[in-house]
Amino acid sequence: MNQFIDRGQLWWDAEASCASCGIGWCEHPDSGEPPEDVRSALLAAHGPSRLRVVGPVPNLVSVLKVLREVWEVPLPQARELADELTHAGLVGTLAEMEFLQTRLRGRGVAAEVNLAGQSAPGSAEV
């Protein structure tokens, strides 16, 4: 299972092989969110990562726009996600959080990614 950023988009694929005959294949390389079974396998293999905004948010509208663009959520849900992002942080795969971080930085919002089980320097784990 792989998830990566390429050409400004989040991609995923799943590689497998037959134990009997040794034939290998790549399952459905695609952009966007992976199916839940692929995402769960990525989280189980690599652990979750947490993204938090660093410092004050210069413009909440920028954060809301990024969240709505990336996850195609309605405004009320984007507001809930923005609140999480500025407090406890959002948790997901490393590639998902780095992708969101890049998009936020493009809008002038500083954010950092850490392993979900680790605190950022100078902060407490929530």
Protein Blocks (a to p, Z undefined) as FASTA:
>chain_A
ZZddeehiacdddddddfklopacdehiaedjddfklmmmmmmmnopaddddehjdfblk
lmmmmmmmmnopafklmmmmmmmmmmnopaddfklmmmmmmmmmmnopacddddfkbcce
hiacZZ
